[in-house]
């Protein structure tokens, strides 16, 4: 994941937002705290955020595990040609 300081984000805000959205890749915004740790935020495209929310829902409801189980235990007889 790429990272950027708050100062550089401020200088290139519109360009950065367009890039994150276009490339659909997250961007870490670093914030150095007084304790020396890197406190920060991550900027995501809406598309990536929605994908993560959908995956979380499928995991929480057990649907994803069910689908993976079906895929792992499928055989040629489970499908018919159309």
N, C-alpha and C positions, 0 to 999 in steps of 0.2 A: 504494500500500500504506500502510495506517495504521501509525503507530509509537507506542511508549509507552516510558517510562523504566522501569528496574527497580523504582524506588520505587513508581510508580503500578501496576505489575503486582502487586507484593507486596500493595498495598492492596485490589486488586480481582481477585485470582487466580481464584477460582471463577467469577465473572461473566465475566471475560475469556475463560477457557477455553470456557465455554458459548457465548459470542458467536462465537468463531473457529470452533467446531464447527458451530453453527447456520447462520452466514452463509457458511461454506466459503470464507473469505477469509483470506489470510496476514496476520500481524501482526509487524512488526519490533520487537524489544526492543533499545533502544539502550544501549550501554555505552561511555562516554567513557573513553579510555585516557589515560595520562600524556603521550603524544606528541600529544594533541589529535585523534587520529583516532577515528572512530566504529566501534568494534568492537562487534558485536552478534550477535544470533541472530534467527532467524525462527521463529515458531510457526505450524504448519500443522495443519489438520484431518487426521485419518487418511485420510479420503476423498481429499483433495487430494494427500497424500503417495503414496497407492497409484496415483492417476492419473498422477502424474509418473513413478513407477517403471515403470508399464506403457508409457508413451510412450518412456521411455529404452530399454526392452527392444526395443520395435518398431523404434526407430531403429538400435540396435546390431546387430540381426539382419537389417536391410535390408527388413523387412516393410513398414514405413511408406512407404519410397521406392517399393516395388513397387505398393502400393495407390494411391499418388498417380499413378504412371505409368499404371496401368489407368484411373483416373478421367480423366486428361488425354487419353487416347487412345481413349476409349470412343465408340461410335457407337450409333445407334438399333437396329441389327441385332444388337447384343450382348445384348439383353434380349428376353424374350418375356413376353407378358401371361399371367397365371395365371387 
